[in-house]
Amino acid sequence: MSACRSCGADVRWVRTAGGKTMPIDATPVPDGNVVLRRGIATVTTSPPPGEDTYVSHLTTCPHANAHRRTRRARPPTPARPPT
């Protein structure tokens, strides 16, 4: 567990199925949409009953925009020549 550099809240860093890291609030909440399965974070709209749910810290941090990364635009795919 660590503390958010902006607001000081306790956060837990988890890995997503895509291999990226994601900060979640350290304490489970009843209305969360992130579940941990075998250490992998999954965002879900209907978590199984009885399973701990968390929320992404980027939704609760008042300074989240300072930490968001912008996506790089992909170059256009060249058109295929007609066959």
N, C-alpha and C positions, 0 to 999 in steps of 0.2 A: 504494500500500500504506500501511496505517496500523497503529497499535498499539491493541489492546483497552484501553479505559479502566479495566477492572477487573483483568485479569490480565497485561496487557502483551504478550500474544502478538501476532505479526504476523498481521493479517487483511487480506483483500481484500474490498472492497465491490462487489457485482455486482447487476445488475438481473434480476428474474424476468420471465417472460412476461407476468405480470399488472401489471408496472410498479413493483413494490415493490422496495426495496433489501434485500439479505440479506448478512450477513457470513459469509465462508467462511474457513477456515484458509488461509493464503497458500501453503502447500506441498502439492502433489498427494500423495495417498496411494493405495496399491493397492486398498484396500477402501472407497473413498469412494462416495457415492451422488449427487453433484452433478457434472454435466458442463456445460461452457461451450460453447455453439454460437453462433458469431457474436456473442459478448459477452453472450449471454443465458443465465442459469443455469436448468438443468432438473434436477429431482430424478428419479432413475430407479432401478429395482430391478435392471436389467441393462444396464450401460453397454457400448457397443461395445468390442471388444478393441482395445488399443493407444491408447485415448483417455485423456487425463489425467482423473482423478477427484479431487474435493475433498470435504470434509465441512463441513457448516454449523458455524460457530464456536459457535453456541448449543448444540451437542451436546458440545463439548469444554471450554467455559469453565466453571470452577468457580463463577462468579458469574452464570451465565446468567439465573437467575430475576429478578435485579435489573433486567434489560433487557427482559424479555418484556412485551409489551403485552397487556392483556386486551381481548377482543372486546366491543364494545358490543352489547347485546341489541337486536334489531330490534323495533319496536313490532308488535303483532299486526296481521295483515292483516284489514281489515273483511270481514265475510261479504257475499257478493253476494246481492241480493234475488232471490227466485225469479222465474222468467219464465213 
